[in-house]
């Protein structure tokens, strides 16, 4: 077993010595800057609230280097009370993919209506106050049988 390394100009370290040095170092560090969430880019088209998880799904029309796209991203409330984009949960749809995406959503709506039509009336979800938008959990939708496509590269092949 190797002995812990000590610099030749230091004496033996004790727990209290380490804590005193750590406190001294903290006193020398600059104050932490309060960060703010990045600005939301593009035009927000819709927001789906998920109050239980303290997050929301934002659908926006955005542009990157002259290429428009549809952005679908989760935003989560941080410890500071501000909403931050979740860098791991979101995706974008290229303009040339938008019609196929709309077809798939139309199919999903039909399947959801069919699914809800087969339920007894007391099990149907209640409409939220303030409009007729509904928040759906993926487990409420039936499987579509659609196989996943090739890996997505948002700007593969340039503007379309």
N, C-alpha and C positions, 0 to 999 in steps of 0.2 A: 504494500500500500504506500502510495506516495504522500509525502507530507505536503500541506498546503504551501503555495508559493508566497513568500514575503519578500518585498523589495528590501535590498540591503540597508536603505536609509530609514526603514520603518521598524518600529519595535513590534512585539507580538500584538496581534489584534484581539480585542475582546468584543463582546456583543455591544457593550455600552460605547466603546470606541467607534465601532462601525456605525452605530446609530447617530452619534454626534457628528461624524463625518458626513453621513447622509443628510442630516439636517442642515449642515453648513453648505453642502452642495445645493440643496433646495433653495436656500436663501440667495444663492448666486444666479440662479436660473431666471430668465425673463418671465414675466407673467404670461400665462396662457391667453392667447387671443380667443375671443368668442367667435366661433365660426358660424357661418350662416349657410343655409342650404343653397345649392346652385339655383340660378333662375330657371324657371320652366321655359323651355323653348317651344316655339310653334303655337298653334291655336288649339286650345283644349276643346274637344268635341263632346266629351262626356266624362263623368266620374261615377264610379260604382263604389259606394261606401261599404266598408266591412268593419262596423263599430266594435264588434267583439274582439277583433284582432288589432284594433286601433290603426287600421291602414285603409288605403283606398286604391282602386285601380283607375288610372287616368288614361284616357284615349285621346291622343293629340295628333294633329296634322303638322308635321315638322319638315324641315329641309336641312340637308347637310351638303355643303359644297355644291349647291345648285340642284341637288337631287331630292325631290319631295318623297316623303314616305309617311306611313301611318305608324305611330308609336303607341304601344300598349305596355304600360309599366306600372308596377306596384310602387306606391309611396308609403313609407311608414313613419309614424310619429316617433321622434327621438326623445331622449331623456330631457332635452331642452324644450320640448313641447312643439318643435317645428317639424314640418314634414320633409322627409329626405327620400330621394329616389333609391330604390333597392337595386343595386348594381347586378344582382344575381337573378332577379325575377322580372323579366320583361322581354319584349320582342318587337320587331318592326316588320312591316309589310311593304314591299316595294309597290310602286304604282302598277307595274305590269302584273303583279300578283293579286291586286285588289279585287278584280272581278271574280277570280276563283275563290278568294277568301269570302266574298259576299255570298257566293253560291253555297259554300260550306256552312256559313252562318244561317242562311235561309233553310238549309236542310236540318240544321240543329234546332231551329225554331219549330219546324214541322214535327220533329221527333219529340220535342219538349211538349208541344200542344197535345200530341197523341198520348204521350206518357201521362200528362195531367188529366186528360180526358178519361183515362182508365181508372183514375183514383176516385174513391168516394168523395163527395163534396167537402166534408169536414177536414180532409187532409190537404186541400189545395192551399197554397201559400196566400197570405193576406197581402193586399196591395198596401204599399207604404203611403203615408200621408204626403201630400205635396206632388202627386203625379202618379203615373201608371208604370214607371220603371220598376223593374223587379231585380233583386239581387239573387243570383243563382249560385249555388255551390255545385262544383263539377259532379259530385256524387248524386245530384238530383237529375242529371241528364243521362239518357240511355247511351250505351256505346254505339258508335257510328259504323264500326267495321272499316274505317279508313286507315290504310297503312301509312306510316310516316314516310315522308319524302326524303330527298337528299339533304345533306347538311346545308344550312342557310348561311349565305354570305351576302350581307345587305347590298354591297356595291359591286358584286361580281359582274363583270362585263360592262361596267359603266352605266350611264343613264339609259333608261328605257322609256 
